[in-house]
Amino acid sequence: MPATADRYPANMGMGQARAELLPKMYGPELVEAFREFKSIWDPQWKMNPGKVVDPYPLDTNLRVGPGYQPRKVETYFQFPEDKGNFALATERCFGVGKCRGLNGDTMCPSFKATREEMHTTRGRAHLLFEMMRGDVLANGWRDEHVKESLDLCLACKGCKSDCPVSVDMATYKAEFLAHYYKGRIRPRQAYAMGLISNWARLASLAPGLANFLSHAPLLGQIAKTMSGISPKREIPAFAPETFKAWFKQRARAAVAGGDLSAVASAKADDPGLRGSAQRAATGVNAAGYSSAVNTRVLLWPDTFWRMPDARWRFRSAFSVAVVHSTITGC
């Protein structure tokens, strides 16, 4: 066996990719013995042909060959770990199938419910790969097959941690939907939930009236139907006071020379979902720090379908944090 034998591993998938090189490692005589042994048990050459002996050439059966020219697209996300290339990101998956597991891993909840390949991380990644290739799926960002596959993705990011190659389907879905809905009317749920801050500001003017109308038998059902909410669900009640109003009224604890912890409240004007923000502000003050409210942050799920708006809000929130850090000397 030559000294360079360790350069030609042929286990698993590499058995096909490098089998043509095996004569250099084992020598022609031993490879011929492999052929004779296989012929005894498989005279018609039906069992896993093209491996080890009489292998397929190195440059055949390639998923991505010399002629592979994926679509060149502009993206909202930067994909720094994939050289800024969405096509490279879709090539991460090599089909190991861990996303089909039914064990205690987070990945993939939609597959655990449906048991369909199209709802696995692998299935979605492959559809996105085919979309970028453009042969089978030729409609690009508007392809309905990709849209259908991504619909049940919860964007839980379980795949980013559980997948061996860290496929981030939540980010891929956000990127796809941003292009898919560009210039299109979105589902009614997108306007009901994605613009919740606007509706919450209106409700904060008269929360009692808003609660009465949204929970009245007939009007409540109409509101659910228009918003795309299941009739079995209850519309959350609005609190009588917004978090921003509560924050202005309470005393702010401050420690000289201490850092400023900004409580980024995505719902500063939302009178119905203020509890977590109140507890965060109370905890920050109890720890001896002053707190401030950044009312510019608003990141509801639908915001990611309007990616330019989400980008603006991120930058705005970051600029506020920088200003606070500069003032306090953080």
Legacy VTK file of the C-alpha trace (Angstrom):
# vtk DataFile Version 3.0
C-alpha trace
ASCII
DATASET POLYDATA
POINTS 330 float
0.000 0.000 0.000
1.529 3.369 -0.970
2.414 5.996 1.613
-0.292 8.286 0.215
-3.082 5.805 1.046
-4.643 8.087 3.612
-5.442 10.530 0.823
-8.093 8.272 -0.697
-10.767 7.504 1.904
-13.768 5.818 0.325
-16.285 5.576 3.120
-19.894 6.759 2.878
-20.500 9.241 0.053
-16.811 9.433 -0.776
-16.963 5.822 -1.873
-18.455 6.971 -5.155
-16.551 10.223 -5.427
-13.103 8.618 -5.006
-13.566 4.981 -5.984
-11.813 5.651 -9.288
-8.639 6.315 -7.296
-8.707 3.080 -5.297
-6.364 1.166 -7.674
-3.655 3.658 -6.716
-4.169 2.777 -3.080
-4.738 -0.987 -3.199
-3.114 -1.880 -6.505
-4.715 -3.517 -9.584
-4.384 -7.067 -8.267
-6.345 -6.438 -5.056
-9.030 -4.405 -6.827
-9.459 -7.318 -9.269
-9.969 -9.586 -6.250
-12.700 -7.205 -5.063
-14.341 -7.555 -8.490
-14.252 -11.347 -8.417
-15.678 -11.489 -4.906
-18.534 -9.146 -5.776
-19.307 -11.168 -8.928
-19.848 -14.284 -6.822
-22.623 -12.690 -4.795
-23.907 -10.275 -7.419
-23.373 -11.830 -10.864
-25.813 -9.464 -12.577
-24.237 -6.406 -10.939
-27.553 -5.185 -9.470
-26.494 -4.405 -5.920
-25.098 -0.894 -5.519
-23.221 -0.741 -8.828
-20.512 1.778 -9.598
-18.854 1.607 -6.175
-15.377 0.316 -5.311
-15.002 -1.755 -8.507
-15.910 -0.575 -11.997
-16.740 2.764 -10.402
-18.414 5.763 -11.908
-15.871 8.357 -13.073
-15.036 11.194 -10.730
-16.813 13.807 -12.827
-20.191 12.059 -13.212
-23.386 12.192 -11.152
-22.377 15.532 -9.684
-24.972 17.619 -7.905
-23.057 20.787 -8.735
-20.919 20.314 -11.828
-18.809 22.696 -13.918
-21.930 23.973 -15.672
-23.709 24.942 -12.454
-24.678 28.603 -12.668
-27.078 29.557 -9.861
-29.218 32.652 -10.037
-27.520 35.890 -9.091
-29.819 37.619 -6.638
-29.674 40.557 -4.296
-30.610 39.715 -0.706
-31.656 41.621 2.386
-29.596 39.422 4.709
-25.823 39.377 4.270
-25.095 35.640 4.857
-21.525 36.317 6.015
-20.803 32.639 6.770
-21.654 31.806 3.149
-19.526 34.520 1.539
-22.591 36.731 1.172
-24.082 34.276 -1.315
-27.613 32.941 -0.831
-26.932 30.156 -3.338
-24.072 28.904 -1.166
-26.351 29.035 1.857
-28.862 26.741 0.144
-26.043 24.278 -0.618
-25.235 23.736 3.052
-27.545 20.746 3.395
-25.905 17.511 2.257
-28.880 15.305 3.056
-27.905 13.623 6.318
-31.581 13.684 7.367
-31.226 14.516 11.067
-34.215 16.820 10.614
-36.377 13.732 10.137
-35.680 12.573 13.668
-38.541 12.079 16.103
-36.426 12.308 19.223
-36.182 15.153 21.690
-34.373 17.605 19.379
-36.133 20.831 18.457
-35.649 20.239 14.722
-38.028 19.957 12.986
-41.451 20.544 14.604
-43.380 20.807 11.336
-42.030 17.459 10.133
-42.918 15.841 13.456
-46.499 16.969 12.872
-46.846 16.124 9.160
-44.161 13.451 8.526
-43.739 14.963 5.048
-40.292 15.437 3.477
-41.279 18.862 2.135
-41.661 20.048 5.729
-38.194 18.978 6.827
-35.213 21.300 6.929
-33.648 19.084 4.254
-36.683 19.264 1.986
-36.933 23.030 2.265
-33.207 23.515 1.711
-33.338 21.322 -1.385
-36.289 23.246 -2.817
-34.451 26.512 -2.267
-31.387 24.974 -3.940
-33.495 23.964 -6.951
-35.001 27.452 -7.004
-31.519 28.957 -7.212
-30.489 26.432 -9.868
-33.532 27.375 -11.954
-33.966 24.127 -13.895
-36.829 22.386 -12.100
-38.197 25.434 -10.277
-38.063 28.278 -12.757
-40.192 30.937 -10.999
-37.546 32.161 -8.594
-38.754 34.117 -5.569
-42.370 33.692 -6.726
-42.324 29.897 -6.814
-45.411 28.430 -5.161
-43.770 25.080 -4.369
-41.156 26.802 -2.212
-43.831 28.975 -0.623
-45.932 25.927 0.260
-42.946 24.187 1.820
-42.045 27.203 3.951
-45.600 27.938 5.105
-45.452 25.553 8.073
-41.945 26.560 9.124
-42.243 28.048 12.629
-38.974 29.994 12.264
-37.965 28.502 15.632
-34.275 28.300 14.577
-34.079 24.763 15.920
-32.319 23.767 12.699
-29.593 26.355 13.235
-28.528 24.595 16.437
-29.532 20.966 15.738
-28.484 20.665 12.090
-24.869 19.409 11.660
-24.199 22.170 9.116
-26.322 24.854 10.830
-28.920 25.380 8.129
-30.775 28.519 9.230
-34.194 28.002 7.697
-35.754 30.868 9.672
-33.457 33.334 7.907
-33.970 31.656 4.525
-37.740 31.873 5.011
-37.585 35.547 5.924
-35.470 36.238 2.850
-37.813 34.312 0.567
-41.013 35.882 1.902
-39.556 39.372 1.637
-39.124 38.822 -2.105
-42.262 36.743 -2.559
-44.534 39.472 -1.168
-42.663 42.421 -2.660
-45.276 44.491 -4.498
-48.053 42.073 -3.535
-51.025 42.183 -1.206
-50.240 40.148 1.887
-52.603 37.824 3.787
-55.051 39.552 6.121
-53.175 38.157 9.128
-50.151 40.161 8.044
-52.058 43.433 8.282
-53.835 42.459 11.493
-50.734 41.269 13.357
-47.968 42.973 11.435
-49.524 46.399 12.044
-50.567 45.614 15.616
-48.711 48.667 16.919
-51.016 50.924 14.914
-54.148 49.165 16.135
-52.800 49.182 19.695
-52.233 52.933 19.602
-55.845 53.404 18.554
-57.023 51.014 21.270
-54.983 52.862 23.901
-57.224 55.918 23.389
-60.200 53.953 24.716
-59.100 50.473 25.861
-62.418 49.769 27.571
-64.356 50.362 24.382
-61.841 48.333 22.358
-62.223 45.396 24.751
-66.013 45.605 24.628
-66.111 45.601 20.825
-63.525 42.823 20.402
-65.261 40.532 22.905
-68.878 41.166 21.977
-70.436 37.946 20.578
-71.128 39.177 17.050
-68.528 41.925 16.683
-65.837 39.715 18.209
-66.449 36.982 15.634
-66.348 39.530 12.819
-63.059 40.898 14.140
-61.570 37.401 14.286
-62.692 36.602 10.755
-61.266 39.835 9.369
-57.988 39.314 11.242
-57.565 35.665 10.314
-57.787 34.556 13.947
-59.242 31.152 14.787
-62.772 31.445 16.232
-61.597 29.206 19.078
-59.092 31.813 20.225
-59.786 34.822 22.401
-58.558 38.255 21.378
-56.227 39.490 24.146
-57.724 42.234 26.281
-56.069 45.641 26.354
-54.820 46.896 29.711
-56.154 50.255 30.914
-52.660 51.778 30.805
-49.794 51.467 28.329
-46.309 50.522 29.425
-44.986 53.899 28.257
-47.486 55.743 30.415
-46.672 53.489 33.374
-42.950 54.060 32.867
-43.283 57.839 32.843
-45.173 57.859 36.129
-42.841 55.688 38.207
-39.638 56.869 39.815
-36.398 55.932 38.051
-33.655 54.494 40.207
-30.181 55.635 39.215
-26.676 54.779 40.373
-23.951 57.351 39.878
-21.474 56.176 37.298
-23.532 53.082 36.503
-24.234 51.770 33.051
-27.488 52.575 31.348
-29.624 49.559 30.513
-32.089 50.399 27.766
-35.334 48.463 27.968
-36.141 48.013 24.291
-39.915 47.769 24.404
-41.379 46.545 21.143
-44.810 47.272 22.576
-44.360 50.618 24.271
-47.729 51.766 22.965
-49.422 48.409 23.406
-51.775 48.479 26.399
-52.367 44.749 26.201
-48.841 43.335 26.370
-46.996 45.436 28.897
-46.334 42.943 31.710
-42.975 41.646 30.474
-41.694 45.175 29.858
-42.756 46.257 33.355
-40.971 43.311 34.926
-37.848 44.022 32.853
-37.749 47.674 33.946
-38.375 46.742 37.585
-35.612 44.131 37.472
-33.122 46.551 35.919
-33.831 49.141 38.616
-33.701 46.550 41.384
-30.205 45.649 40.219
-29.143 49.263 40.761
-29.201 50.523 37.197
-31.164 53.265 35.552
-33.503 52.350 32.724
-34.716 54.014 29.564
-37.357 53.099 27.040
-36.507 52.777 23.392
-39.881 53.269 21.744
-38.519 52.898 18.228
-38.217 49.118 18.305
-41.051 47.211 16.704
-40.356 43.691 15.493
-43.527 41.753 14.954
-43.320 38.641 12.708
-44.769 40.386 9.659
-42.084 43.063 9.855
-39.705 40.570 8.266
-41.978 40.378 5.233
-41.390 44.114 4.885
-37.634 43.850 5.121
-36.785 47.492 4.311
-39.016 48.585 7.191
-37.368 46.063 9.537
-33.912 47.267 8.485
-34.859 50.868 9.186
-36.199 49.995 12.631
-33.094 48.020 13.535
-30.852 50.907 12.543
-33.036 53.377 14.390
-32.999 51.279 17.559
-29.241 50.814 17.305
-28.676 54.554 16.915
-30.684 55.196 20.086
-28.607 52.619 21.974
-25.387 54.233 20.749
-26.583 57.684 21.872
-27.473 56.373 25.353
-24.117 54.597 25.626
-22.255 57.772 24.647
-24.136 59.909 27.158
-23.494 57.521 30.048
-19.934 56.715 29.060
-20.601 52.999 28.572
LINES 1 331
330 0 1 2 3 4 5 6 7 8 9 10 11 12 13 14 15 16 17 18 19 20 21 22 23 24 25 26 27 28 29 30 31 32 33 34 35 36 37 38 39 40 41 42 43 44 45 46 47 48 49 50 51 52 53 54 55 56 57 58 59 60 61 62 63 64 65 66 67 68 69 70 71 72 73 74 75 76 77 78 79 80 81 82 83 84 85 86 87 88 89 90 91 92 93 94 95 96 97 98 99 100 101 102 103 104 105 106 107 108 109 110 111 112 113 114 115 116 117 118 119 120 121 122 123 124 125 126 127 128 129 130 131 132 133 134 135 136 137 138 139 140 141 142 143 144 145 146 147 148 149 150 151 152 153 154 155 156 157 158 159 160 161 162 163 164 165 166 167 168 169 170 171 172 173 174 175 176 177 178 179 180 181 182 183 184 185 186 187 188 189 190 191 192 193 194 195 196 197 198 199 200 201 202 203 204 205 206 207 208 209 210 211 212 213 214 215 216 217 218 219 220 221 222 223 224 225 226 227 228 229 230 231 232 233 234 235 236 237 238 239 240 241 242 243 244 245 246 247 248 249 250 251 252 253 254 255 256 257 258 259 260 261 262 263 264 265 266 267 268 269 270 271 272 273 274 275 276 277 278 279 280 281 282 283 284 285 286 287 288 289 290 291 292 293 294 295 296 297 298 299 300 301 302 303 304 305 306 307 308 309 310 311 312 313 314 315 316 317 318 319 320 321 322 323 324 325 326 327 328 329
